[in-house]
């Protein structure tokens, strides 16, 4: 069904490595590798992973806040990877971001009015009266009253600030909004309201959300598809039902079985990982999870595992667990993907 | 609302109760002399060998309550009424020196951000041995041996190596274990945990929670667990105290609160934590 629609955002072979100095020696930190997905109008895709999994880096590469080392990002028909200057600023009419830290995201010296007016002035070139009218309607659309117009960010509560951030993102008419932990800094009671608001706007405007979060309860409620990331790569992807009902990759299983659930007397059967997340500096060539994985085999250390398809919508980057699950290896087709070596459209700077 | 008698206290006999807070009210005075009420008739008790959760959102007064137990509030705080009985002794009547004897040896607290709570310029080993040197009059060597033991108890993989490390060299999860180790050195009778796993990844959080539950089951450690996460409460705690706007809204066993909350605010919190009503 979704295959017949055209994606609004396409990401392929996305890589990001940072050059760092570790005890004076130049090394490379692989933040993101081989990330590949499509986002369709009106849907929510969740990018899930723990700190250091590279999920925010993916969002920042898409929004061009940082430049990807290699890979393609296409918004509608427009490749974003090399776009710059005025053309790039035009992209933000269709692509917006909402951040976790609402304090940092808002200019402390700008009132709510000024904050919401700025994108209208810069992008839409409206007259003063039109702008004021739009600002009032925007504020209304996020359930805030006009009495907040003259307030500064510090005079607002966390929930109010996040609503202002959302209003600002929707001041233009974006087709894709990247939500980077939009509710993590909010109290649970406020969280629900903000989500409700995001859902409503999505329905009204058919906007696509890329939701970056580590909150699995949230993912289950709001997203249609899920990508699970670990140490820079997607280890499993599928519909929300597939990920939550049939988690297959050892990391996904560990993650889901660790998350606390508001249910009394639930017997927890945890899949345990040993130790903590490895360093992304000079990653070994094998599976990134291998040092912690309870199912590790010698073959895991040799080569980077391919993303294998279980169903047309569900794929898993773990040959071991799929072979063990009784599914014949022939039945599982590797998903086509750009590898680090055959992707040559790097930035090529310096 | 606060006129309801605390349920947990009713059920427990007096010998079972380790900590009992009664009718505790107070607030802060600002520099301009304006008084803001933050706690209003707070009353609940913590039974021995249980994990009691203190639940509430930002500004509910849960941390102020916990800091009151240890006498760690700034001087701008003024108590209006109430008592905090620990093993029958009113902690609010103790002078500074008496409190210091209780703090760190009988009641210990673990804070949210371990890397800020630990002193950045001393090694973990030094910081932990200082605690036992201060409270137990032991030799340096004995203190270091105790420190290694206690690091082992919180399941730090290589305790001797950890002894030589500074807080910045540890991951968030390891630093939290080290902080927990420091709290356990003197085998306290009450352990207060203030959001000990907030900011940690869920897989690491699950390990720390398991450790806290094991300490309780194996050593009978009485724990007051401050959190806003009802999932954690459901999976680790025995009793629950729900706070809002400086008042206790509801107290009860974990089962009562999670399966059949009576207070409207508790019901809303639980529904919100399950994201009920978010999808269409």
Interface residues (C-beta under 8 A of the other chain):
Chain A: X50 X51 X158 X187 X188 X189 X191 X192 X195 X196 X199 X214 X216 X217 X218 X220 X221 X222 X254 X255 X258 X259 X260 X261 X262 X263 X264 X265 X266 X268 X270 X273 X275 X276 X277
Chain B: X57 X58 X157 X171 X173 X174 X201 X202 X203 X204 X205 X206 X209 X228 X229 X230 X231 X232 X233 X234 X235 X254 X255 X258 X259 X268 X269 X270 X271 X272 X273 X274 X275 X277 X278 X279 X280
